[in-house]
């Protein structure tokens, strides 16, 4: 009980750093890692950046590696329910004791450096992976790439860039080309880059690859080996087929012996092996089951993500009731235009985040777009309201951010 209390205290101190804002740059993380003996230099890694799909790609890569019996680390963000989701080895969360002892050890330096939440969490991940004897770690960027704290990796097995959208423009730039330049910043000399972009954005990566003498493989030009032709993504949505191609191109271009049959088996078991959640996840919620309606959870949070979601529902001739909440800095009006094209009605909710738009304000925006709208409060309340108005056989979609899905899961699964 004493250690549990110490863990909660340490975790609360770490989480409090989220309110101090973000800071791009590598000086702090390099100093923190130097104090820890540079653990990031002791592990093999695959580095993943992108606007949409990086969580799915990272999870499928980790699953393929696990199935090939590599001790595999997986570092992702943000978490849905438990902070420890961010740092896993072979699908198992980092231990509370390790977090507690790590933070006790390093906290004076965190204060001295005014380190950010993400810098400390990244240092924690690298230290845990090195101390645990991880053979290869899949490392997902937090924001951007070039100045992201994870970009201390000097020679990963591969760098991977998933699809790119206009996001975090204040930090990354106002155009897709500028944002692509920041994502391309994870590319390293002589290290293969697997990139899922199209059209003129390719030129940004081609230029960078020439500077670094890096082999570059574009997902849309990649020819899937015959052995993988019947493999389909275990995750719902046509966009996941693009993510799968990105994964296959990556595992075919890293210097690790991988067995095709094991990789296929691992990818097919991604959710089971890695615990990936909230990607068009069909969720078994008792009130929905009792009322014979279907509930899907998705963490999509920008307009490009909703284009893919829209395509899934239209292709399957489904008009769901959409329950959603968003961060204030997202392109909400554009997202609502996408939702209007496939939803039967809309329920606005507010996530438990200082960045969230209120459900009342969101409902006003939804009504302006012509959506039949109900104002609710929390994500769970919104889902319950949608179940109440749904007819047997209807589908519900809870979406808008990790915070929305996470808040719902915390409440219905009684998790702190």
N, C-alpha and C positions, 0 to 999 in steps of 0.2 A: 504493500500500500504506500509506503514511504517513497519507493522508486516511482510508482505511478504518479504521486503528487509532484515529485521532482520533474518528471517528464512533462506534466501539464504546465508547470511553471516555466520550464525552459521553452516549451513550444509556444506558449503565450508571448514570451519575450521575442521569439523569432517572428511570430505572426504580426507583432506590433510594428515591425519594420516595414510592413506593406504600406503603412500610412505615411511613411517618410518619402514616398515617391520612387521613381526609377532613375537610374543613372547609367548611361551607356559609356562603355570604356573598359579597358582591360587591366588598368594599373592595380586596382584593389584586389581583383581576383588573383592576379599573379602574385601579389604579396601574401595573400591568405594561403595560397597553395604552396608557396615557398616555405612558409612557416610549418606546413604540414609535410614537407619533404617531397613536394611536387608529385602527388599521387596520380595525376592525370597522365604523367609520362610513363607510368608503370602498367598501363592497360592498353589493349588494342581497342579501337573504337570505330563506329560508323557515325558520321555527323549529319543530322537532318535539319533542314530549314524549310520554310514555306509559309504561305498564308492559310491554305486549306489542305487537309489530308496528311499533315505531318504526323499527327498522332496515330492515325490508322496505319500509315506506312511504317512508322517506328515499331508499332506493335506486331505487324506481320513479319518484319525483319527479325525481331526478337524471337518470335515463335519459330521461325525457320531455323534460327541458330540453336535454340533450346532443343528442338527435335533432333538436331545433329549432335547432341550431347555436349555442346559448349556451355560452360557456366556463363550465363548471359545476364548482364546488367541492363536495365532500362530506366532512363531518366526522362520524364515528361512533365509537362505542366499545362494548365493548373490541375489541381485535384478536384474530384467531385464531392467526396464525403470525408475521407481521412487524408491528412497531410502526407502520410507515409505512402500513399499511392504513387507519389512522384518518383520514388526511388525503390526499385525492385530488383531482386536477383532470382531468375527462374520463376517469375511470377509471384514471389513472396515479398511482402513489404519489408522495408528496413525496420529494425527492431527499435522499440522505444528506448531501451537502455543505451543503444549506440548513439541515438540522437542526443539524449541527455548528457552523456559523458563528453560527446564532441562539443556541444555548445558550452558546457562548463569549461572545457579546455581552451576554447578559442574566443570567448565572449569579450575579454579585455581588448583583444585586437580588433574585434568587430566594432566596439565603441571607439577605439582610437582612430580607425580608418573611416568611421561613419559608413560602414559597408551596408549595402542594400539587402533586402530580403532575398532577392534572386542570387546575388553574389554569395551569400552565406549558404544558401541551399545548394548551389552548384558545387561549392567547395565540399560540403557534406557528402554529396553524391560521389564525387571523385574519390574522397578519402574512404568511404564505405566500400566502394568497388575494389579499390586497391587492397585494403585490409582484408577483404573477403576472398581474394584470389580470383576475381572475375577474369575470364579469358577474353571476352569481347563485350563491349558495352555499346548500346545504341543510345546516342545522346541527341536529344531534341533541343533546338534553340528555344529561348524564351521570347525574344523580340528581335526581329531583323536577322542579323548574322554577323556582319563585319565587326561590330562593337558589342555583340552579345557576350555575356560572361563565359558561355561555353566555348567561345572561339579561341581559347588557349590551346586547344588541341592542335598539335603541330604536324602530325602525320597520320591522320586516320586511314583506315583501310579504304574508305570511299567517302565522298561528300555527296549528299542527296538534297535536291531542291524540288519540293512539290509545287503545286500550282500557286500562282501569285495573284493577289487582289490588292486594290487600294485599301490600305489599313495603316493605322498609326502614322498618319501622314506628318504629324508634327515632329516625329522622331526619324522617319525613314524617307520622307520626300513626298512630293505632291503628284508624281506620275508613276506609272507602272515601271517605266525604265529606271527611274531613280530607286524605287523599291527593289527592283531586280538587282541593281548594283549592290545594294546592301546585302541581299541574300547571297549574291555571288561572292561576297566577302569571306564565306567559309571555305571556298575552294583553296586547295594547297598545291604547291609545286609537285608535278609528276604523280599526283593522286587522281584516280578516276572520278569524274563528276557525272552523276546521273541526274538529269534535269527534266522536269515535266512542265515545260512552257512551250508556247507556239508562236508562230508569226514573227514579228519584228523583235520581240523580247529575246529571241534566240541570239541575236547579234550581241547583246550585252554579255552573254555567257561565252560565246565564241571568242570575243575579244579577251575576256579574262583568261580563258583556257590557253590562248596563244601566249599571253604574258607569262603564264605559269608552266607552260609545256605540259598541260594536263590533258589526258584523254577525256573526251566529253561524249556522252551518250544521251540523246534526246529520247524521251519515252515514246513519243509518237512515231519515231523512226525505227524504234527497236523491234526487231523481228523475234517474236517469242519462239524459243526452241521447241521443236516438235514434242518433246517429252512433257511440256507444260501446257500444250494447246487445249486440253480438256479441263484444266484447272480453272475454277471460277472463284471469285472473291467470296470469302465467308461472310462479308459484310454487305448489307442491303444498299442498293443504289448503283446506277450505271457509272457514277464517278469512281466507285470503288474498283472498277475494272481498270481505270487509269492508274489508280494507286497500286493495284496488283502488278501491272506491267512495270511500274517503277521499282517495286520490290524485286521482281524477277531479274530486271536489268542490273540491279545492285548485286544480288547474290551471284550472278554470273560474271561479275567483274571485280570481285574481291579475292585477295590471295589467301583464301581459306578452303581447305578440302571439304566440300559439302556434297552429300548424297541426294540426288534428285528426289528419290522416293521419300526420304525423310523430310526434305524441305517442303514437299507437297503436303505431307501429313501434318507438319507443323503449321503451315499457313492455314490449312483447313480447320485447325483447332486454335486459332488465334485468341478468341475470347477466353477459352478454357485455360490456355497456357499463360496468358499475360494479364487476364482480368480486365481487358479493354471494355469500357462501357460507354453508353451514350452516343453511339454511332448508328442511328436508325435502329435502335435496340427495341425489340419486341418485349415489353415488360409485363410480367405476370402480377398485376395489382388486383387484389381480391375484389374490391368494389367494381372494378371494370369487368372482371370475369363473371361476377354474380349478375351484372346487368347485360352480359353478353356483348360487350364492346371491346375493341382492341386498343391498347395503349402503346404508342411508340415514343421513345425518348431520343432526342438528337440535340447535340451541342452546337449545331450550326449557328453562326453569329454574324455573318456578313452576307451581302447580296449575292456574291458568287456561290456561297454555300446553299443559299435558298433557291438558286437556279437549278441546282442538282436535285434538291428536295422536291421542287415543283415537278421536275421531269419524272421522278419516281412515281409520284401520285397520279399525274396525268396519264403516264404510260400504263398504270395499273387500274385506271378508271376509278380512282378512289377520291372522294371529296371529304377530307377529314375536318373535324373541329380542331382548330389550332389554338393551343394555350401557349402564350409566349410572354416573355419579358426581355428587355434589352438593356445594355449599357448605354449611357447617354451619348457616348462618342461614336456610336455605330451609325451607319447610313440607314436609319430607321424607315424613313419615308420610301426609299427604294425597296427595302425588304418588304414593307407592307404591300407595295404594288405587286411583288412576286407572290406573296401569300394570297392576295385577292384572286389570283388566277387559278388557284387550286382548292382553296378552303371553302367549306360550307358556311362557317361562322368563326368568330374570333373571340377569345377570352383573354383579357389583359391581366397580367400579374406583375408583382414587384419582387425582384430577387433581393436577398439580404446582402446587399453590397452598396457601398457609398457611391459607386459609379452608376447605379441603376436608375433608369427613368421610372417615375411613379406610374402605377397602373392607370390612374385617372388621366394623366397627361398622354400616356400611350393610347388609351381608348379614344381620346379626342382625335389623335392622328389617324387611328384606324377608321373611325367614322368618316373622316374627310376623304379617305380612299374608297369609301363605299362599302366597307366591310360591316356585316351584321355583327355587332359587338356587345359583349357583356364585360362589365368591370368587376374584377375580383381582387383578391389581396395576395396571399402567398401562392406559390406554385401548387402546393397540395390542395388548397382551397379551390384554386382554378380548375384543377383536374376533377375534383369532386363535383364542382358545378357543371363541368362539361359532361360528366357521366350522367348527371341528373337530367340534362336536356337531350341526351343522345338517344337514338333509337337502337334497338337490337341490331347488331351487325355493323354499327358505325365504327369508324376509326378515329382515335384522338391522337394528336401530335403535340407533345410538350417540348418546347424548343426555345432558342434565343441566346443561350449562353451556358457555359459550364456552371455558373452560379444558379441558374434556374433549375437545371436538372439536378445539381448537387443538393440544393435546398429540399427538393421533393424527396430525393432518396434518403437524406438524413432524417426527415420527419417520418416517412413510412417505414424505414428500417430501424428506427429508434437508435440512431447512431449520433454520438456527440459531434 
